[in-house]
């Protein structure tokens, strides 16, 4: 999983780099990703990293994997976190990322294609989407 970790780390650095460019006064401006703000995205990514962690645990213990309704999950997470403070959400995001990263490091054996895809979808394939949205917002481009 060395290549997986490199992809996760690279995407994460770009995500954090984009966040570091956002002025504190603009973190709660709607419209970065639909009606979501940068702060909402900071709450969004750890939700999906927790899903990656769950997939790793299920694979490790031979438990069945499952799918969820992405739109419903995203909306529930948004509602649960929208009014929380940015600094707390950022700290939780960083902590969850490290837990997920360590779980990837700890994978023993060769993961199947399904696990690789699920981890990719919830980590390195997910970060660029929101990184680009934040960068576009900083450059004055409208959200897609």
Phi and psi in radians as a Rosetta constraint file:
Dihedral C 1 N 2 CA 2 C 2 CIRCULARHARMONIC -1.026 0.35
Dihedral N 2 CA 2 C 2 N 3 CIRCULARHARMONIC -0.740 0.35
Dihedral C 2 N 3 CA 3 C 3 CIRCULARHARMONIC -1.136 0.35
Dihedral N 3 CA 3 C 3 N 4 CIRCULARHARMONIC -0.614 0.35
Dihedral C 3 N 4 CA 4 C 4 CIRCULARHARMONIC -1.103 0.35
Dihedral N 4 CA 4 C 4 N 5 CIRCULARHARMONIC -0.790 0.35
Dihedral C 4 N 5 CA 5 C 5 CIRCULARHARMONIC -1.110 0.35
Dihedral N 5 CA 5 C 5 N 6 CIRCULARHARMONIC -0.687 0.35
Dihedral C 5 N 6 CA 6 C 6 CIRCULARHARMONIC -1.080 0.35
Dihedral N 6 CA 6 C 6 N 7 CIRCULARHARMONIC -0.727 0.35
Dihedral C 6 N 7 CA 7 C 7 CIRCULARHARMONIC -1.154 0.35
Dihedral N 7 CA 7 C 7 N 8 CIRCULARHARMONIC -0.748 0.35
Dihedral C 7 N 8 CA 8 C 8 CIRCULARHARMONIC -1.075 0.35
Dihedral N 8 CA 8 C 8 N 9 CIRCULARHARMONIC -0.839 0.35
Dihedral C 8 N 9 CA 9 C 9 CIRCULARHARMONIC -1.109 0.35
Dihedral N 9 CA 9 C 9 N 10 CIRCULARHARMONIC -0.722 0.35
Dihedral C 9 N 10 CA 10 C 10 CIRCULARHARMONIC -1.129 0.35
Dihedral N 10 CA 10 C 10 N 11 CIRCULARHARMONIC -0.840 0.35
Dihedral C 10 N 11 CA 11 C 11 CIRCULARHARMONIC -1.099 0.35
Dihedral N 11 CA 11 C 11 N 12 CIRCULARHARMONIC -0.658 0.35
Dihedral C 11 N 12 CA 12 C 12 CIRCULARHARMONIC -1.143 0.35
Dihedral N 12 CA 12 C 12 N 13 CIRCULARHARMONIC -0.756 0.35
Dihedral C 12 N 13 CA 13 C 13 CIRCULARHARMONIC -1.033 0.35
Dihedral N 13 CA 13 C 13 N 14 CIRCULARHARMONIC -0.724 0.35
Dihedral C 13 N 14 CA 14 C 14 CIRCULARHARMONIC -1.158 0.35
Dihedral N 14 CA 14 C 14 N 15 CIRCULARHARMONIC -0.704 0.35
Dihedral C 14 N 15 CA 15 C 15 CIRCULARHARMONIC -1.058 0.35
Dihedral N 15 CA 15 C 15 N 16 CIRCULARHARMONIC -0.878 0.35
Dihedral C 15 N 16 CA 16 C 16 CIRCULARHARMONIC -1.113 0.35
Dihedral N 16 CA 16 C 16 N 17 CIRCULARHARMONIC -0.683 0.35
Dihedral C 16 N 17 CA 17 C 17 CIRCULARHARMONIC -1.036 0.35
Dihedral N 17 CA 17 C 17 N 18 CIRCULARHARMONIC -0.719 0.35
Dihedral C 17 N 18 CA 18 C 18 CIRCULARHARMONIC -1.157 0.35
Dihedral N 18 CA 18 C 18 N 19 CIRCULARHARMONIC -0.780 0.35
Dihedral C 18 N 19 CA 19 C 19 CIRCULARHARMONIC -1.048 0.35
Dihedral N 19 CA 19 C 19 N 20 CIRCULARHARMONIC -0.683 0.35
Dihedral C 19 N 20 CA 20 C 20 CIRCULARHARMONIC -1.099 0.35
Dihedral N 20 CA 20 C 20 N 21 CIRCULARHARMONIC -0.352 0.35
Dihedral C 20 N 21 CA 21 C 21 CIRCULARHARMONIC -1.502 0.35
Dihedral N 21 CA 21 C 21 N 22 CIRCULARHARMONIC -0.187 0.35
Dihedral C 21 N 22 CA 22 C 22 CIRCULARHARMONIC -1.468 0.35
Dihedral N 22 CA 22 C 22 N 23 CIRCULARHARMONIC 2.103 0.35
Dihedral C 22 N 23 CA 23 C 23 CIRCULARHARMONIC -1.090 0.35
Dihedral N 23 CA 23 C 23 N 24 CIRCULARHARMONIC 2.456 0.35
Dihedral C 23 N 24 CA 24 C 24 CIRCULARHARMONIC -0.934 0.35
Dihedral N 24 CA 24 C 24 N 25 CIRCULARHARMONIC -0.551 0.35
Dihedral C 24 N 25 CA 25 C 25 CIRCULARHARMONIC -1.289 0.35
Dihedral N 25 CA 25 C 25 N 26 CIRCULARHARMONIC -0.196 0.35
Dihedral C 25 N 26 CA 26 C 26 CIRCULARHARMONIC -1.894 0.35
Dihedral N 26 CA 26 C 26 N 27 CIRCULARHARMONIC 0.019 0.35
Dihedral C 26 N 27 CA 27 C 27 CIRCULARHARMONIC -1.135 0.35
Dihedral N 27 CA 27 C 27 N 28 CIRCULARHARMONIC -0.437 0.35
Dihedral C 27 N 28 CA 28 C 28 CIRCULARHARMONIC -1.885 0.35
Dihedral N 28 CA 28 C 28 N 29 CIRCULARHARMONIC 0.204 0.35
Dihedral C 28 N 29 CA 29 C 29 CIRCULARHARMONIC -1.237 0.35
Dihedral N 29 CA 29 C 29 N 30 CIRCULARHARMONIC 2.172 0.35
Dihedral C 29 N 30 CA 30 C 30 CIRCULARHARMONIC -1.195 0.35
Dihedral N 30 CA 30 C 30 N 31 CIRCULARHARMONIC 2.777 0.35
Dihedral C 30 N 31 CA 31 C 31 CIRCULARHARMONIC 1.818 0.35
Dihedral N 31 CA 31 C 31 N 32 CIRCULARHARMONIC 0.108 0.35
Dihedral C 31 N 32 CA 32 C 32 CIRCULARHARMONIC -1.325 0.35
Dihedral N 32 CA 32 C 32 N 33 CIRCULARHARMONIC -0.729 0.35
Dihedral C 32 N 33 CA 33 C 33 CIRCULARHARMONIC -2.429 0.35
Dihedral N 33 CA 33 C 33 N 34 CIRCULARHARMONIC 1.629 0.35
Dihedral C 33 N 34 CA 34 C 34 CIRCULARHARMONIC 1.114 0.35
Dihedral N 34 CA 34 C 34 N 35 CIRCULARHARMONIC -2.201 0.35
Dihedral C 34 N 35 CA 35 C 35 CIRCULARHARMONIC -1.633 0.35
Dihedral N 35 CA 35 C 35 N 36 CIRCULARHARMONIC 0.039 0.35
Dihedral C 35 N 36 CA 36 C 36 CIRCULARHARMONIC -1.352 0.35
Dihedral N 36 CA 36 C 36 N 37 CIRCULARHARMONIC 2.630 0.35
Dihedral C 36 N 37 CA 37 C 37 CIRCULARHARMONIC -1.748 0.35
Dihedral N 37 CA 37 C 37 N 38 CIRCULARHARMONIC 3.075 0.35
Dihedral C 37 N 38 CA 38 C 38 CIRCULARHARMONIC -1.009 0.35
Dihedral N 38 CA 38 C 38 N 39 CIRCULARHARMONIC -0.757 0.35
Dihedral C 38 N 39 CA 39 C 39 CIRCULARHARMONIC -1.023 0.35
Dihedral N 39 CA 39 C 39 N 40 CIRCULARHARMONIC -0.723 0.35
Dihedral C 39 N 40 CA 40 C 40 CIRCULARHARMONIC -1.107 0.35
Dihedral N 40 CA 40 C 40 N 41 CIRCULARHARMONIC -0.641 0.35
Dihedral C 40 N 41 CA 41 C 41 CIRCULARHARMONIC -1.196 0.35
Dihedral N 41 CA 41 C 41 N 42 CIRCULARHARMONIC -0.595 0.35
Dihedral C 41 N 42 CA 42 C 42 CIRCULARHARMONIC -1.125 0.35
Dihedral N 42 CA 42 C 42 N 43 CIRCULARHARMONIC -0.492 0.35
Dihedral C 42 N 43 CA 43 C 43 CIRCULARHARMONIC -1.474 0.35
Dihedral N 43 CA 43 C 43 N 44 CIRCULARHARMONIC -0.449 0.35
Dihedral C 43 N 44 CA 44 C 44 CIRCULARHARMONIC -1.281 0.35
Dihedral N 44 CA 44 C 44 N 45 CIRCULARHARMONIC -0.828 0.35
Dihedral C 44 N 45 CA 45 C 45 CIRCULARHARMONIC -1.088 0.35
Dihedral N 45 CA 45 C 45 N 46 CIRCULARHARMONIC -0.714 0.35
Dihedral C 45 N 46 CA 46 C 46 CIRCULARHARMONIC -1.164 0.35
Dihedral N 46 CA 46 C 46 N 47 CIRCULARHARMONIC -0.482 0.35
Dihedral C 46 N 47 CA 47 C 47 CIRCULARHARMONIC -1.010 0.35
Dihedral N 47 CA 47 C 47 N 48 CIRCULARHARMONIC -0.815 0.35
Dihedral C 47 N 48 CA 48 C 48 CIRCULARHARMONIC -1.290 0.35
Dihedral N 48 CA 48 C 48 N 49 CIRCULARHARMONIC -0.537 0.35
Dihedral C 48 N 49 CA 49 C 49 CIRCULARHARMONIC -1.169 0.35
Dihedral N 49 CA 49 C 49 N 50 CIRCULARHARMONIC -0.578 0.35
Dihedral C 49 N 50 CA 50 C 50 CIRCULARHARMONIC -1.119 0.35
Dihedral N 50 CA 50 C 50 N 51 CIRCULARHARMONIC -0.611 0.35
Dihedral C 50 N 51 CA 51 C 51 CIRCULARHARMONIC -1.142 0.35
Dihedral N 51 CA 51 C 51 N 52 CIRCULARHARMONIC -0.736 0.35
Dihedral C 51 N 52 CA 52 C 52 CIRCULARHARMONIC -1.036 0.35
Dihedral N 52 CA 52 C 52 N 53 CIRCULARHARMONIC -0.759 0.35
Dihedral C 52 N 53 CA 53 C 53 CIRCULARHARMONIC -1.058 0.35
Dihedral N 53 CA 53 C 53 N 54 CIRCULARHARMONIC -0.745 0.35
Dihedral C 53 N 54 CA 54 C 54 CIRCULARHARMONIC -1.093 0.35
Dihedral N 54 CA 54 C 54 N 55 CIRCULARHARMONIC -0.726 0.35
Dihedral C 54 N 55 CA 55 C 55 CIRCULARHARMONIC -1.089 0.35
Dihedral N 55 CA 55 C 55 N 56 CIRCULARHARMONIC -0.705 0.35
Dihedral C 55 N 56 CA 56 C 56 CIRCULARHARMONIC -1.098 0.35
Dihedral N 56 CA 56 C 56 N 57 CIRCULARHARMONIC -0.809 0.35
Dihedral C 56 N 57 CA 57 C 57 CIRCULARHARMONIC -1.079 0.35
Dihedral N 57 CA 57 C 57 N 58 CIRCULARHARMONIC -0.770 0.35
Dihedral C 57 N 58 CA 58 C 58 CIRCULARHARMONIC -1.095 0.35
Dihedral N 58 CA 58 C 58 N 59 CIRCULARHARMONIC -0.735 0.35
Dihedral C 58 N 59 CA 59 C 59 CIRCULARHARMONIC -1.113 0.35
Dihedral N 59 CA 59 C 59 N 60 CIRCULARHARMONIC -0.804 0.35
Dihedral C 59 N 60 CA 60 C 60 CIRCULARHARMONIC -1.006 0.35
Dihedral N 60 CA 60 C 60 N 61 CIRCULARHARMONIC -0.722 0.35
Dihedral C 60 N 61 CA 61 C 61 CIRCULARHARMONIC -1.696 0.35
Dihedral N 61 CA 61 C 61 N 62 CIRCULARHARMONIC 0.140 0.35
Dihedral C 61 N 62 CA 62 C 62 CIRCULARHARMONIC 1.200 0.35
Dihedral N 62 CA 62 C 62 N 63 CIRCULARHARMONIC 0.441 0.35
Dihedral C 62 N 63 CA 63 C 63 CIRCULARHARMONIC -1.518 0.35
Dihedral N 63 CA 63 C 63 N 64 CIRCULARHARMONIC 2.684 0.35
Dihedral C 63 N 64 CA 64 C 64 CIRCULARHARMONIC -1.152 0.35
Dihedral N 64 CA 64 C 64 N 65 CIRCULARHARMONIC 2.554 0.35
Dihedral C 64 N 65 CA 65 C 65 CIRCULARHARMONIC -1.664 0.35
Dihedral N 65 CA 65 C 65 N 66 CIRCULARHARMONIC 2.877 0.35
Dihedral C 65 N 66 CA 66 C 66 CIRCULARHARMONIC -2.504 0.35
Dihedral N 66 CA 66 C 66 N 67 CIRCULARHARMONIC 2.887 0.35
Dihedral C 66 N 67 CA 67 C 67 CIRCULARHARMONIC -1.995 0.35
Dihedral N 67 CA 67 C 67 N 68 CIRCULARHARMONIC 2.822 0.35
Dihedral C 67 N 68 CA 68 C 68 CIRCULARHARMONIC -2.318 0.35
Dihedral N 68 CA 68 C 68 N 69 CIRCULARHARMONIC 2.829 0.35
Dihedral C 68 N 69 CA 69 C 69 CIRCULARHARMONIC -1.348 0.35
Dihedral N 69 CA 69 C 69 N 70 CIRCULARHARMONIC 1.896 0.35
Dihedral C 69 N 70 CA 70 C 70 CIRCULARHARMONIC -1.045 0.35
Dihedral N 70 CA 70 C 70 N 71 CIRCULARHARMONIC -0.782 0.35
Dihedral C 70 N 71 CA 71 C 71 CIRCULARHARMONIC -1.100 0.35
Dihedral N 71 CA 71 C 71 N 72 CIRCULARHARMONIC -0.774 0.35
Dihedral C 71 N 72 CA 72 C 72 CIRCULARHARMONIC -1.142 0.35
Dihedral N 72 CA 72 C 72 N 73 CIRCULARHARMONIC -0.762 0.35
Dihedral C 72 N 73 CA 73 C 73 CIRCULARHARMONIC -1.090 0.35
Dihedral N 73 CA 73 C 73 N 74 CIRCULARHARMONIC -0.775 0.35
Dihedral C 73 N 74 CA 74 C 74 CIRCULARHARMONIC -1.096 0.35
Dihedral N 74 CA 74 C 74 N 75 CIRCULARHARMONIC -0.749 0.35
Dihedral C 74 N 75 CA 75 C 75 CIRCULARHARMONIC -1.155 0.35
Dihedral N 75 CA 75 C 75 N 76 CIRCULARHARMONIC -0.738 0.35
Dihedral C 75 N 76 CA 76 C 76 CIRCULARHARMONIC -1.085 0.35
Dihedral N 76 CA 76 C 76 N 77 CIRCULARHARMONIC -0.736 0.35
Dihedral C 76 N 77 CA 77 C 77 CIRCULARHARMONIC -1.148 0.35
Dihedral N 77 CA 77 C 77 N 78 CIRCULARHARMONIC -0.727 0.35
Dihedral C 77 N 78 CA 78 C 78 CIRCULARHARMONIC -1.012 0.35
Dihedral N 78 CA 78 C 78 N 79 CIRCULARHARMONIC -0.867 0.35
Dihedral C 78 N 79 CA 79 C 79 CIRCULARHARMONIC -1.118 0.35
Dihedral N 79 CA 79 C 79 N 80 CIRCULARHARMONIC -0.633 0.35
Dihedral C 79 N 80 CA 80 C 80 CIRCULARHARMONIC -1.235 0.35
Dihedral N 80 CA 80 C 80 N 81 CIRCULARHARMONIC -0.430 0.35
Dihedral C 80 N 81 CA 81 C 81 CIRCULARHARMONIC -2.070 0.35
Dihedral N 81 CA 81 C 81 N 82 CIRCULARHARMONIC -0.218 0.35
Dihedral C 81 N 82 CA 82 C 82 CIRCULARHARMONIC -0.977 0.35
Dihedral N 82 CA 82 C 82 N 83 CIRCULARHARMONIC -0.622 0.35
Dihedral C 82 N 83 CA 83 C 83 CIRCULARHARMONIC -1.631 0.35
Dihedral N 83 CA 83 C 83 N 84 CIRCULARHARMONIC 0.083 0.35
Dihedral C 83 N 84 CA 84 C 84 CIRCULARHARMONIC -1.449 0.35
Dihedral N 84 CA 84 C 84 N 85 CIRCULARHARMONIC 2.780 0.35
Dihedral C 84 N 85 CA 85 C 85 CIRCULARHARMONIC -1.287 0.35
Dihedral N 85 CA 85 C 85 N 86 CIRCULARHARMONIC 2.431 0.35
Dihedral C 85 N 86 CA 86 C 86 CIRCULARHARMONIC -0.951 0.35
Dihedral N 86 CA 86 C 86 N 87 CIRCULARHARMONIC -0.820 0.35
Dihedral C 86 N 87 CA 87 C 87 CIRCULARHARMONIC -1.072 0.35
Dihedral N 87 CA 87 C 87 N 88 CIRCULARHARMONIC -0.671 0.35
Dihedral C 87 N 88 CA 88 C 88 CIRCULARHARMONIC -1.170 0.35
Dihedral N 88 CA 88 C 88 N 89 CIRCULARHARMONIC -0.780 0.35
Dihedral C 88 N 89 CA 89 C 89 CIRCULARHARMONIC -1.087 0.35
Dihedral N 89 CA 89 C 89 N 90 CIRCULARHARMONIC -0.689 0.35
Dihedral C 89 N 90 CA 90 C 90 CIRCULARHARMONIC -1.132 0.35
Dihedral N 90 CA 90 C 90 N 91 CIRCULARHARMONIC -0.770 0.35
Dihedral C 90 N 91 CA 91 C 91 CIRCULARHARMONIC -1.091 0.35
Dihedral N 91 CA 91 C 91 N 92 CIRCULARHARMONIC -0.736 0.35
Dihedral C 91 N 92 CA 92 C 92 CIRCULARHARMONIC -1.138 0.35
Dihedral N 92 CA 92 C 92 N 93 CIRCULARHARMONIC -0.666 0.35
Dihedral C 92 N 93 CA 93 C 93 CIRCULARHARMONIC -1.079 0.35
Dihedral N 93 CA 93 C 93 N 94 CIRCULARHARMONIC -0.829 0.35
Dihedral C 93 N 94 CA 94 C 94 CIRCULARHARMONIC -1.115 0.35
Dihedral N 94 CA 94 C 94 N 95 CIRCULARHARMONIC -0.723 0.35
Dihedral C 94 N 95 CA 95 C 95 CIRCULARHARMONIC -1.147 0.35
Dihedral N 95 CA 95 C 95 N 96 CIRCULARHARMONIC -0.780 0.35
Dihedral C 95 N 96 CA 96 C 96 CIRCULARHARMONIC -1.108 0.35
Dihedral N 96 CA 96 C 96 N 97 CIRCULARHARMONIC -0.678 0.35
Dihedral C 96 N 97 CA 97 C 97 CIRCULARHARMONIC -1.048 0.35
Dihedral N 97 CA 97 C 97 N 98 CIRCULARHARMONIC -0.774 0.35
Dihedral C 97 N 98 CA 98 C 98 CIRCULARHARMONIC -1.143 0.35
Dihedral N 98 CA 98 C 98 N 99 CIRCULARHARMONIC -0.697 0.35
Dihedral C 98 N 99 CA 99 C 99 CIRCULARHARMONIC -1.076 0.35
Dihedral N 99 CA 99 C 99 N 100 CIRCULARHARMONIC -0.800 0.35
Dihedral C 99 N 100 CA 100 C 100 CIRCULARHARMONIC -1.139 0.35
Dihedral N 100 CA 100 C 100 N 101 CIRCULARHARMONIC -0.747 0.35
Dihedral C 100 N 101 CA 101 C 101 CIRCULARHARMONIC -1.027 0.35
Dihedral N 101 CA 101 C 101 N 102 CIRCULARHARMONIC -0.778 0.35
Dihedral C 101 N 102 CA 102 C 102 CIRCULARHARMONIC -1.131 0.35
Dihedral N 102 CA 102 C 102 N 103 CIRCULARHARMONIC -0.635 0.35
Dihedral C 102 N 103 CA 103 C 103 CIRCULARHARMONIC -1.124 0.35
Dihedral N 103 CA 103 C 103 N 104 CIRCULARHARMONIC -0.692 0.35
Dihedral C 103 N 104 CA 104 C 104 CIRCULARHARMONIC -1.103 0.35
Dihedral N 104 CA 104 C 104 N 105 CIRCULARHARMONIC -0.772 0.35
Dihedral C 104 N 105 CA 105 C 105 CIRCULARHARMONIC -1.037 0.35
Dihedral N 105 CA 105 C 105 N 106 CIRCULARHARMONIC -0.578 0.35
Dihedral C 105 N 106 CA 106 C 106 CIRCULARHARMONIC -1.519 0.35
Dihedral N 106 CA 106 C 106 N 107 CIRCULARHARMONIC -0.007 0.35
Dihedral C 106 N 107 CA 107 C 107 CIRCULARHARMONIC -1.110 0.35
Dihedral N 107 CA 107 C 107 N 108 CIRCULARHARMONIC 2.179 0.35
Dihedral C 107 N 108 CA 108 C 108 CIRCULARHARMONIC -1.804 0.35
Dihedral N 108 CA 108 C 108 N 109 CIRCULARHARMONIC 2.427 0.35
Dihedral C 108 N 109 CA 109 C 109 CIRCULARHARMONIC 1.504 0.35
Dihedral N 109 CA 109 C 109 N 110 CIRCULARHARMONIC -3.092 0.35
Dihedral C 109 N 110 CA 110 C 110 CIRCULARHARMONIC -1.735 0.35
Dihedral N 110 CA 110 C 110 N 111 CIRCULARHARMONIC 1.987 0.35
Dihedral C 110 N 111 CA 111 C 111 CIRCULARHARMONIC -1.115 0.35
Dihedral N 111 CA 111 C 111 N 112 CIRCULARHARMONIC 2.620 0.35
Dihedral C 111 N 112 CA 112 C 112 CIRCULARHARMONIC -1.354 0.35
Dihedral N 112 CA 112 C 112 N 113 CIRCULARHARMONIC 2.966 0.35
Dihedral C 112 N 113 CA 113 C 113 CIRCULARHARMONIC -1.072 0.35
Dihedral N 113 CA 113 C 113 N 114 CIRCULARHARMONIC -0.611 0.35
Dihedral C 113 N 114 CA 114 C 114 CIRCULARHARMONIC -1.096 0.35
Dihedral N 114 CA 114 C 114 N 115 CIRCULARHARMONIC -0.792 0.35
Dihedral C 114 N 115 CA 115 C 115 CIRCULARHARMONIC -1.134 0.35
Dihedral N 115 CA 115 C 115 N 116 CIRCULARHARMONIC -0.762 0.35
Dihedral C 115 N 116 CA 116 C 116 CIRCULARHARMONIC -0.999 0.35
Dihedral N 116 CA 116 C 116 N 117 CIRCULARHARMONIC -0.780 0.35
Dihedral C 116 N 117 CA 117 C 117 CIRCULARHARMONIC -1.136 0.35
Dihedral N 117 CA 117 C 117 N 118 CIRCULARHARMONIC -0.762 0.35
Dihedral C 117 N 118 CA 118 C 118 CIRCULARHARMONIC -1.113 0.35
Dihedral N 118 CA 118 C 118 N 119 CIRCULARHARMONIC -0.741 0.35
Dihedral C 118 N 119 CA 119 C 119 CIRCULARHARMONIC -1.144 0.35
Dihedral N 119 CA 119 C 119 N 120 CIRCULARHARMONIC -0.750 0.35
Dihedral C 119 N 120 CA 120 C 120 CIRCULARHARMONIC -1.052 0.35
Dihedral N 120 CA 120 C 120 N 121 CIRCULARHARMONIC -0.828 0.35
Dihedral C 120 N 121 CA 121 C 121 CIRCULARHARMONIC -1.033 0.35
Dihedral N 121 CA 121 C 121 N 122 CIRCULARHARMONIC -0.591 0.35
Dihedral C 121 N 122 CA 122 C 122 CIRCULARHARMONIC -1.675 0.35
Dihedral N 122 CA 122 C 122 N 123 CIRCULARHARMONIC -0.049 0.35
Dihedral C 122 N 123 CA 123 C 123 CIRCULARHARMONIC -2.318 0.35
Dihedral N 123 CA 123 C 123 N 124 CIRCULARHARMONIC -1.770 0.35
Dihedral C 123 N 124 CA 124 C 124 CIRCULARHARMONIC -1.112 0.35
Dihedral N 124 CA 124 C 124 N 125 CIRCULARHARMONIC -0.453 0.35
Dihedral C 124 N 125 CA 125 C 125 CIRCULARHARMONIC -1.434 0.35
Dihedral N 125 CA 125 C 125 N 126 CIRCULARHARMONIC -0.279 0.35
Dihedral C 125 N 126 CA 126 C 126 CIRCULARHARMONIC -1.582 0.35
Dihedral N 126 CA 126 C 126 N 127 CIRCULARHARMONIC -0.706 0.35
Dihedral C 126 N 127 CA 127 C 127 CIRCULARHARMONIC -0.955 0.35
Dihedral N 127 CA 127 C 127 N 128 CIRCULARHARMONIC -0.831 0.35
Dihedral C 127 N 128 CA 128 C 128 CIRCULARHARMONIC -1.043 0.35
Dihedral N 128 CA 128 C 128 N 129 CIRCULARHARMONIC -0.628 0.35
Dihedral C 128 N 129 CA 129 C 129 CIRCULARHARMONIC -0.945 0.35
Dihedral N 129 CA 129 C 129 N 130 CIRCULARHARMONIC -0.859 0.35
Dihedral C 129 N 130 CA 130 C 130 CIRCULARHARMONIC -1.421 0.35
Dihedral N 130 CA 130 C 130 N 131 CIRCULARHARMONIC -0.500 0.35
Dihedral C 130 N 131 CA 131 C 131 CIRCULARHARMONIC -1.058 0.35
Dihedral N 131 CA 131 C 131 N 132 CIRCULARHARMONIC -0.812 0.35
Dihedral C 131 N 132 CA 132 C 132 CIRCULARHARMONIC -1.116 0.35
Dihedral N 132 CA 132 C 132 N 133 CIRCULARHARMONIC -0.651 0.35
Dihedral C 132 N 133 CA 133 C 133 CIRCULARHARMONIC -1.120 0.35
Dihedral N 133 CA 133 C 133 N 134 CIRCULARHARMONIC -0.738 0.35
Dihedral C 133 N 134 CA 134 C 134 CIRCULARHARMONIC -1.149 0.35
Dihedral N 134 CA 134 C 134 N 135 CIRCULARHARMONIC -0.795 0.35
Dihedral C 134 N 135 CA 135 C 135 CIRCULARHARMONIC -1.083 0.35
Dihedral N 135 CA 135 C 135 N 136 CIRCULARHARMONIC -0.764 0.35
Dihedral C 135 N 136 CA 136 C 136 CIRCULARHARMONIC -1.043 0.35
Dihedral N 136 CA 136 C 136 N 137 CIRCULARHARMONIC -0.717 0.35
Dihedral C 136 N 137 CA 137 C 137 CIRCULARHARMONIC -1.101 0.35
Dihedral N 137 CA 137 C 137 N 138 CIRCULARHARMONIC -0.738 0.35
Dihedral C 137 N 138 CA 138 C 138 CIRCULARHARMONIC -1.106 0.35
Dihedral N 138 CA 138 C 138 N 139 CIRCULARHARMONIC -0.554 0.35
Dihedral C 138 N 139 CA 139 C 139 CIRCULARHARMONIC -1.514 0.35
Dihedral N 139 CA 139 C 139 N 140 CIRCULARHARMONIC 0.035 0.35
Dihedral C 139 N 140 CA 140 C 140 CIRCULARHARMONIC 1.460 0.35
Dihedral N 140 CA 140 C 140 N 141 CIRCULARHARMONIC 0.223 0.35
Dihedral C 140 N 141 CA 141 C 141 CIRCULARHARMONIC -1.513 0.35
Dihedral N 141 CA 141 C 141 N 142 CIRCULARHARMONIC 2.606 0.35
Dihedral C 141 N 142 CA 142 C 142 CIRCULARHARMONIC -1.385 0.35
Dihedral N 142 CA 142 C 142 N 143 CIRCULARHARMONIC 2.734 0.35
Dihedral C 142 N 143 CA 143 C 143 CIRCULARHARMONIC -1.228 0.35
Dihedral N 143 CA 143 C 143 N 144 CIRCULARHARMONIC 2.624 0.35
